[in-house]
Amino acid sequence: MSDTTIEQIPGSEPTAEAVAASDEQLVAMLVDRARSEGLQLTGEGGLLQQLTKRVLESALEGEITDHLGYEKHDAEGRGSGNSRNGTRAKTVLTDVGPVEVKVPRDVAGTFEPAIVKKRQRRLSGVDEMVLSLSAKGLTHGEISAHLAEVYGASVSKATISTITDKVMDGMAEWSNRPLDSVYPVLFVDAINVKIRDGQVANRPIYVVMAVTAEGHRDILGIWAGDGGEGAKYWLSVFTDLKNRGVDDVLMLVCDGLKGLPEAVETVWPRTIVQTCVVHLLRNSFRHAARQDWDKIAKAIKPVYTAPNEAAATERFSEFQEAWGKKYPAVIRLWENAWAEFVPFLSFDVEIRKVICSTNAIESVNARIRKAVRARGHFPNEAAAMKCVYMALMSLDPSGKGRKRWTMRWKAPLNAFQIAFEGRLTPAAN
């Protein structure tokens, strides 16, 4: 088989187009040769594995040449005090399966390869693959089976656990990173996970998501609770956020979490706490018979669509007259939530649309729930937090969601600039 050559002017560098054409010809030649010789492109002993072996060994040879300062068999190396000392074979797991490579050694034992480090058994792409599969909710056993089936690689559950444990360092750094000084809106919601602590029980993991002054989504942190959280717990959460740089929050939307309004008032006195209206409606239906849900939804709508608080109070009186005797628990639910329900009625429609519910965080929660449900239950709190964190880190890999989010928030942010004049830092042009 003849070599592929590129015609060029002596002393000149080949153009990018010429190099690309040469690469394409070389790839085509290799594929044709593999087919003619009956060699598989993928799988055990396939072309990709052989190419990976060649590339890795060439790179290692280049590394030891740089380390020693002379080429192989070069007379310059005589009497240099150090020289090549053969190779040692090791198998590394790569994206195309296990590959055996010959790692060069030196007499002095000072050579430290970078591309395949000492004691390294996996290339970084494999670790990233494991983390991606884990973020999608696959168990360690399922990941091990997947790697064996697709790549013919034997990776134990203990090794996979070691790989995923590496994210804990990143999680600690992420949880303590500096934050913006002001946010227009914070959304606080909970995801229930099953944790085996003596016996399997539901435990909440709270997610705090912010909308930035530029209209971007930012998950500020995650916190584990036991379900009995009160003002002291929320004070610690919000103090943590303040210590990381959050000096002001215009509005905070939540689902009637006990003790949260008092904690917000202590940390950010000017922040408006808004109860999620959608959650309020869902909770109302829990106190009513299924056949009355549609009627209750229609009767309560004039309350949360009222033009102001006075009108909402009148509509609620009418709702109470119609349904108070049959469902007093529904009336009591709205009365208890009234102080945190009415704030959004003071704002125009653009702000109302984005703060009357926690829908903004629902897409995030959906991704977390998918990963959590796939795992069933967790042996401890740390394992549950790790799963939630990896699910969050895998959000919107293409960046398209970020663009849609920013466009959706342009009008509400303009309304926030007017309603909270002087408090919201303008987005940079």
Number of C-alpha atoms within 10 A of each C-alpha: 5 5 8 10 9 12 7 11 8 7 6 7 10 14 11 9 9 15 13 12 13 15 13 12 15 14 12 12 16 15 17 13 14 15 13 9 9 10 14 15 16 14 15 17 14 16 20 19 22 18 13 19 19 14 13 19 19 13 16 21 19 14 18 22 16 12 16 18 15 16 14 15 10 9 10 11 16 11 8 11 9 16 22 18 12 11 12 10 10 15 13 18 22 20 20 21 24 22 22 16 21 18 20 20 20 17 12 11 11 11 17 15 18 11 14 20 12 12 8 14 14 19 15 14 13 17 19 14 14 21 25 17 19 24 26 20 25 20 19 21 13 14 21 20 18 18 19 15 11 11 18 16 21 15 18 16 16 12 12 19 15 12 15 22 15 13 16 16 10 11 18 10 11 14 18 14 13 15 16 17 17 19 23 24 24 24 23 21 22 20 17 16 25 21 21 15 11 8 8 14 14 14 20 19 20 17 22 22 22 25 22 22 24 17 22 16 18 13 18 20 20 21 13 18 15 10 12 10 14 14 17 12 16 20 20 13 19 19 18 15 23 19 12 17 15 19 15 20 24 19 19 24 24 24 22 20 16 14 15 23 21 16 21 22 14 14 20 17 12 13 18 19 26 25 27 24 22 14 17 18 18 12 15 21 17 12 15 16 9 10 8 10 17 10 11 18 14 10 17 18 15 17 22 21 14 17 15 16 17 12 16 20 16 14 20 22 14 16 18 19 12 13 15 15 10 12 15 13 15 21 20 14 15 17 12 11 17 14 12 20 21 22 19 24 21 13 15 14 14 16 20 17 13 17 24 22 21 21 16 16 19 12 12 17 19 12 18 24 18 14 23 24 13 13 19 12 17 19 14 14 17 14 16 20 19 19 22 24 21 23 25 20 13 14 16 11 9 7 9 9 13 16 11 11 15 17 12 14 21 14 13 19 24 14 17 21 16 11 16 11 10 9 16 21 16 12 10 6 4
